Structure formats: C-alpha cells, structure tokens
Amino acid sequence: MFERLREDINSVFHRDPAARNTFEVLTNYPGLHALLFHRFSHWLWGLGLKWVARTISTIARWLTGIEIHPGATIGRRFFIDHGMGVVIGETTIIGDDVTLYQGVTLGGTSWNKGKRHPTIGDGVVVGAGAKILGPFEVGAGAKVGSNSVVTKAVPDGATVVGIPGRIIVKPKGEDDQRRKEMEERMGFDAYGVTEEMPDPVARAVRSLLDHMHAVDDRIENMCQALRKVNSEYQNGALPPLQEEDFDCVRDDSDGTRG
C-alpha cells in the first residue's frame, strides 16, 4: 500500500512543476485524494459492498470535485491535475502513467449494461475539458487535446483535436528531420507544446519552411549546372540566419515561442 502511495506522490512531482514537497502533495492535491478514496471504494466494490462503495465515492466527489465510479479500473501512477469536474464512468479502464486535466469526462453513450466507457492505454494525456465517450480504446501514448470530443478509437501515439475529434498521426520521414534542422537554426518550435497540434500560425510557418527547402534545393541544382557549364563559376555562401531576427516568434518571458 505504501509503495503505491509513494509511486503516486512521485508521479505528481514528475508531472507538476508546482509541487514543492511531499507534505504539500498529500494535503493539497485533490487528484491524489480522489485516487486514494477510489482505491478504497473499488476494493469494497469488489467485495460486493456496492452501496458503501458508492457512498464513499459520493463523499469523495463532495470533497474533491472529482467523480470516479468505484467500478472503474485504474492503473499505476495515475495523475489528475487540478481535477475539478473530472468524471470517470463505471466500466472505464485506465492504464499506467495516465494524466487527466480538469473537466475531463470518460463517459458512455449507451444505457445498456456491459462495457459502456472507454479504455485508456498507458501513458495517455487527456487535456482540460476533453470528453471521451464510448466503449473504445485510446491507444498507448496518445494525446487528446483540450475540449476535444472523442467518439471513436484512437491509435497508439496519435493526437486527437477538435469537435468531433480528428485523429492526427505524426508522419515519419526525411522532411521531418530537415524541418527540425531548420527550426533549430531559427530557434522556432513549429508546434509549441506538442509537435502534432495543428496551430494555424505554426502550420503557416511549417509551409514556409517546406518552401524554403524546395528553394534551397533548386538553387543548389542551378549552381551545380552552372559549374558544369563554367568551371570558373563560384557560388557564394548564403547569408546566415540571425537568431535575433526571430525574436517575434518567441515568448519574451522564457525565450521560447508561446
């Protein structure tokens, strides 16, 4: 029991930079309190003491603002940040190292008995206000954007944004590496918090980066052709990118783009 509690406290430190010490986490984190109440109510639920389990769950909701049905199955190192308004339904299954933010609903879309709520894979992050509704699986390592409404299965490692949720799987390829190199030269992270999030300004800059790559390739091909025609031709180096020229895409407070 104490080993699980130590894991839960450490998960807070790993995922919330505002956490300062163990006493503060134990006394002031409603997500941790709700999880401890749930462990007890889930144990009672398994013993068949369902009314007592529901009553403890209700008390936990009054105290923390977080409603977790005692029938829900929750893995290790589960973390609810802030937590107010979180609702987790009876047949929900949550894997290890999952993070939920305030206002998240893991709900159902049917009044029928049986599996009605989602299965959340290991390492999933669900943003504030997101709703995941239905008996499907959200794959390991997936991210659900704030205020998204998800009603269908999500592949491993994908990102879901919007209403209804649109699944975005980050492509892997040579262009990714070239963009990353250009972004490092410019001091610009094309997607801020997560590379997959479709910020419209970031997408515009990403398109400009792709265009710059195409122009660079074309100029290099032209220079090679000129060298073949005239051996005395010497192409000069392109002017370097100056870091201060890109201050406008950074947040002044920490030196990165907001």
C-alpha positions as CSV (number, residue, x, y, z in Angstrom):
1,M,0.0,0.0,0.0
2,F,2.7,2.5,1.0
3,E,4.7,1.6,-2.2
4,R,1.7,2.5,-4.3
5,L,1.3,5.8,-2.4
6,R,5.0,6.6,-2.9
7,E,4.5,6.0,-6.6
8,D,1.5,8.3,-6.7
9,I,3.4,11.1,-4.9
10,N,6.4,10.7,-7.2
11,S,4.1,10.9,-10.3
12,V,2.9,14.3,-9.0
13,F,6.4,15.6,-8.8
14,H,7.2,14.2,-12.3
15,R,4.2,15.9,-13.9
16,D,3.6,19.0,-12.0
17,P,6.4,21.5,-11.6
18,A,4.4,23.4,-9.0
19,A,4.7,20.6,-6.5
20,R,7.3,21.5,-3.8
21,N,7.3,18.8,-1.2
22,T,5.6,15.6,-0.1
23,F,3.5,17.2,2.7
24,E,2.1,19.8,0.2
25,V,1.2,17.0,-2.2
26,L,-0.5,14.9,0.5
27,T,-2.6,17.8,1.8
28,N,-3.4,19.9,-1.2
29,Y,-3.7,17.8,-4.3
30,P,-7.4,16.7,-4.8
31,G,-6.4,14.4,-7.6
32,L,-4.4,12.3,-5.2
33,H,-7.2,12.4,-2.6
34,A,-9.7,11.2,-5.1
35,L,-7.4,8.4,-6.2
36,L,-7.0,7.2,-2.6
37,F,-10.7,7.3,-2.0
38,H,-11.2,5.4,-5.2
39,R,-8.8,2.6,-4.2
40,F,-10.8,2.0,-1.1
41,S,-14.2,2.2,-2.7
42,H,-13.0,0.0,-5.6
43,W,-11.9,-2.6,-3.0
44,L,-15.3,-2.5,-1.4
45,W,-17.0,-2.7,-4.8
46,G,-15.1,-5.9,-5.5
47,L,-16.3,-7.4,-2.2
48,G,-19.9,-6.8,-3.2
49,L,-20.4,-3.9,-0.8
50,K,-21.7,-1.7,-3.6
51,W,-23.8,0.8,-1.6
52,V,-21.0,1.5,0.7
53,A,-18.6,1.9,-2.2
54,R,-20.9,4.3,-4.0
55,T,-21.4,6.3,-0.8
56,I,-17.6,6.7,-0.3
57,S,-17.4,7.7,-4.0
58,T,-20.0,10.4,-3.4
59,I,-18.2,11.7,-0.3
60,A,-15.0,11.9,-2.4
61,R,-16.9,13.9,-5.0
62,W,-18.1,16.4,-2.4
63,L,-14.6,16.8,-1.0
64,T,-12.6,16.9,-4.3
65,G,-14.9,17.8,-7.1
66,I,-13.8,14.6,-8.9
67,E,-16.3,11.8,-9.5
68,I,-14.8,8.3,-10.0
69,H,-17.2,5.4,-10.1
70,P,-16.0,2.6,-7.7
71,G,-16.3,0.1,-10.6
72,A,-13.7,1.8,-12.7
73,T,-10.3,0.1,-13.0
74,I,-7.3,2.4,-12.7
75,G,-3.6,1.5,-13.2
76,R,-0.5,2.7,-11.5
77,R,0.9,6.3,-11.3
78,F,-2.4,7.8,-12.4
79,F,-2.4,11.6,-12.1
80,I,-5.3,14.1,-12.2
81,D,-4.0,17.7,-12.3
82,H,-6.3,20.3,-10.7
83,G,-9.2,17.8,-11.2
84,M,-12.4,19.8,-10.7
85,G,-15.2,18.4,-12.8
86,V,-13.5,15.1,-13.8
87,V,-16.0,12.3,-14.3
88,I,-14.9,8.6,-14.8
89,G,-17.6,6.1,-15.5
90,E,-18.2,2.6,-14.1
91,T,-16.7,0.5,-16.9
92,T,-13.7,2.7,-17.6
93,I,-10.3,1.0,-17.7
94,I,-7.3,3.2,-17.3
95,G,-3.7,2.0,-17.9
96,D,-0.4,3.1,-16.2
97,D,1.1,6.6,-16.3
98,V,-2.1,8.3,-17.5
99,T,-2.6,12.0,-17.0
100,L,-6.0,13.8,-16.9
101,Y,-6.6,17.5,-16.5
102,Q,-9.6,19.3,-15.1
103,G,-13.0,18.9,-16.7
104,V,-12.3,15.6,-18.4
105,T,-15.2,13.1,-18.9
106,L,-14.6,9.4,-19.5
107,G,-18.2,8.6,-20.2
108,G,-20.6,6.3,-22.1
109,T,-23.1,6.8,-24.9
110,S,-25.5,3.9,-24.0
111,W,-27.9,3.0,-21.3
112,N,-27.3,-0.7,-21.9
113,K,-25.5,-2.9,-19.4
114,G,-21.9,-4.0,-20.2
115,K,-18.9,-2.1,-21.3
116,R,-20.0,1.5,-21.9
117,H,-16.9,3.5,-21.2
118,P,-13.5,3.9,-22.8
119,T,-10.3,2.0,-22.2
120,I,-7.3,4.4,-21.8
121,G,-3.9,3.0,-22.7
122,D,-0.6,3.5,-20.9
123,G,0.9,7.0,-21.0
124,V,-2.1,8.8,-22.4
125,V,-2.5,12.5,-21.7
126,V,-6.1,14.0,-21.8
127,G,-6.3,17.8,-22.0
128,A,-8.6,20.0,-20.0
129,G,-12.3,19.7,-20.8
130,A,-11.9,16.8,-23.2
131,K,-14.8,14.3,-23.5
132,I,-14.0,10.6,-24.4
133,L,-17.4,8.9,-24.9
134,G,-17.9,5.3,-25.7
135,P,-16.6,1.7,-25.2
136,F,-13.5,2.0,-27.4
137,E,-9.8,2.2,-26.8
138,V,-7.4,5.2,-26.7
139,G,-4.0,3.7,-27.7
140,A,-0.9,3.9,-25.6
141,G,0.9,7.3,-25.7
142,A,-1.9,9.1,-27.4
143,K,-2.7,12.8,-26.6
144,V,-6.2,14.2,-26.5
145,G,-6.4,18.0,-27.0
146,S,-8.2,20.3,-24.6
147,N,-12.0,20.4,-25.2
148,S,-11.9,17.7,-27.8
149,V,-14.8,15.3,-28.1
150,V,-13.7,11.8,-29.0
151,T,-16.2,9.1,-30.0
152,K,-14.0,6.6,-31.9
153,A,-10.9,4.6,-31.3
154,V,-7.5,6.4,-31.2
155,P,-4.3,4.6,-32.5
156,D,-1.2,4.4,-30.4
157,G,0.8,7.6,-30.3
158,A,-1.8,9.7,-32.2
159,T,-3.1,13.1,-31.2
160,V,-6.8,14.0,-31.3
161,V,-8.1,17.5,-31.6
162,G,-11.4,19.3,-32.3
163,I,-15.1,18.6,-32.2
164,P,-15.7,15.9,-33.3
165,G,-12.2,14.6,-32.6
166,R,-9.9,14.5,-35.6
167,I,-7.1,11.9,-35.4
168,I,-3.7,13.2,-36.3
169,V,-0.8,10.7,-36.7
170,K,2.5,12.4,-37.0
171,P,4.3,11.3,-40.2
172,K,7.8,10.0,-40.1
173,G,10.1,10.8,-42.9
174,E,13.1,12.8,-44.3
175,D,11.1,16.0,-44.3
176,D,10.7,15.8,-40.6
177,Q,14.4,15.8,-40.0
178,R,15.0,18.6,-42.4
179,R,12.3,20.7,-40.8
180,K,13.7,20.1,-37.4
181,E,17.2,21.2,-38.5
182,M,15.7,24.4,-40.0
183,E,13.7,25.0,-36.8
184,E,16.8,24.7,-34.7
185,R,18.6,27.2,-36.8
186,M,15.7,29.6,-36.5
187,G,15.1,28.9,-32.8
188,F,11.5,28.1,-33.6
189,D,9.5,25.1,-32.4
190,A,6.8,24.6,-35.1
191,Y,4.2,23.2,-32.7
192,G,5.0,24.5,-29.3
193,V,3.8,22.1,-26.6
194,T,3.3,19.1,-28.9
195,E,4.5,18.8,-32.5
196,E,1.3,17.3,-33.7
197,M,-1.1,20.1,-32.5
198,P,-2.4,21.9,-35.7
199,D,-1.9,25.5,-34.6
200,P,-2.7,27.7,-37.7
201,V,0.3,30.0,-37.3
202,A,2.6,27.1,-36.8
203,R,1.2,25.4,-39.9
204,A,1.8,28.6,-41.9
205,V,5.4,28.7,-40.7
206,R,5.8,25.0,-41.4
207,S,4.6,25.6,-45.0
208,L,7.2,28.4,-45.3
209,L,9.9,26.0,-44.1
210,D,8.9,23.5,-46.7
211,H,9.0,26.2,-49.4
212,M,12.5,27.3,-48.2
213,H,13.7,23.7,-48.5
214,A,12.4,23.5,-52.1
215,V,14.0,26.8,-53.0
216,D,17.4,25.8,-51.4
217,D,17.3,22.5,-53.4
218,R,16.5,24.3,-56.7
219,I,19.3,26.9,-56.1
220,E,21.8,24.2,-55.4
221,N,20.8,22.3,-58.6
222,M,21.2,25.5,-60.6
223,C,24.6,26.2,-59.1
224,Q,25.8,22.7,-60.0
225,A,24.6,23.2,-63.6
226,L,26.4,26.5,-63.8
227,R,29.6,24.9,-62.5
228,K,29.4,22.3,-65.2
229,V,28.9,25.0,-67.9
230,N,31.6,27.3,-66.5
231,S,34.3,25.8,-64.3
232,E,35.3,29.2,-63.1
233,Y,31.9,29.9,-61.6
234,Q,31.9,30.2,-57.8
235,N,28.7,30.4,-55.9
236,G,28.9,32.4,-52.6
237,A,27.6,31.2,-49.3
238,L,24.1,32.1,-48.3
239,P,23.8,34.7,-45.6
240,P,23.4,33.1,-42.1
241,L,20.2,33.3,-40.2
242,Q,20.4,35.7,-37.3
243,E,18.8,34.5,-34.1
244,E,17.6,37.9,-33.2
245,D,15.5,38.1,-36.4
246,F,13.2,35.5,-34.9
247,D,12.5,37.2,-31.6
248,C,9.0,37.9,-32.7
249,V,8.1,34.2,-32.6
250,R,9.3,33.7,-29.1
251,D,7.8,34.5,-25.7
252,D,9.9,37.2,-24.1
253,S,9.4,35.6,-20.6
254,D,11.4,32.5,-21.3
255,G,13.0,32.8,-24.7
256,T,10.7,30.5,-26.5
257,R,7.7,30.9,-28.6
258,G,4.3,31.0,-26.8
